[in-house]
Amino acid sequence: MTSFFRTRSTGQTRTASSKAGFTLIELMIVVAIIGVLSTLVTKMIQMAQARSFEANAKSDISTLSSALEAYARDEGVYPGWDMKLGGEDLETFNCFPILFENLQGERPPEGKAGKNAPYSDMAADRIAVIDEDFEEEFKRAGRDELFDPEVDKYYLDPWSEPYFYRENKSKRTKEDWMLKRRGFDLWSIGPDGENEACFGYPEEDEEYDDIGNW
């Protein structure tokens, strides 16, 4: 009798252990599934954000391009018609501050804007100036800076990098790096933060993520 009860007790113990082990495996599987789903959801959110940023950049460029055309109809030239590549290299050459003052600034004699300015409605929280305390960094423009035509102002894209602008139409010598030779180049350097469009169109076996008016 003693032997019988011992065997029976051992069998119950094994059954309980098996149930506990099976439950642990199930829990591990559930945790793994949750991890996979979390990764997928994160990637989907990142992809949606990337598409949203790209769409916003294209919208900004379209809006600013229309404003530039309106300015040109009034003034007969595009902003920056008298600016040439000087000591800067192609990657840093940016006439956006001139664009800003011509489209968004004060009309003469107080400012340099066209006669029907403002031609655009740039969001104030995305208008930036160079932060003198940190090289190549930008900060939100203050009220005094916004209305000072002597302060260079830039407009930040969805990745918090400045839009680039250069006028090509008035230049007698048409360079290979000019994308829109009869007008202007206006672009965002895109999510990778590399200003590649400044050199012109990519080679046949290359591509870049810069977004522009071409």
Secondary structure, DSSP 8 states (H G I E B T S, - for coil): -HHHHHHHHHHHHHHHHHHHHHHHHHHHHHHHHHHHHHHHHHHHHHHHHHHHHHHHHHHHHHHHHHHHHHHHHHHSS-TTTT----SS-TTT---HHHHHHHHHS--TTTS---TT-------GGGEEEE-TTSTT-EEE--HHHHT-TTS--EEB-TTS-B-EEEE-TT-SS--TT-SSTTSEEEEE-TTTT---GGG-S--TT-----EE--
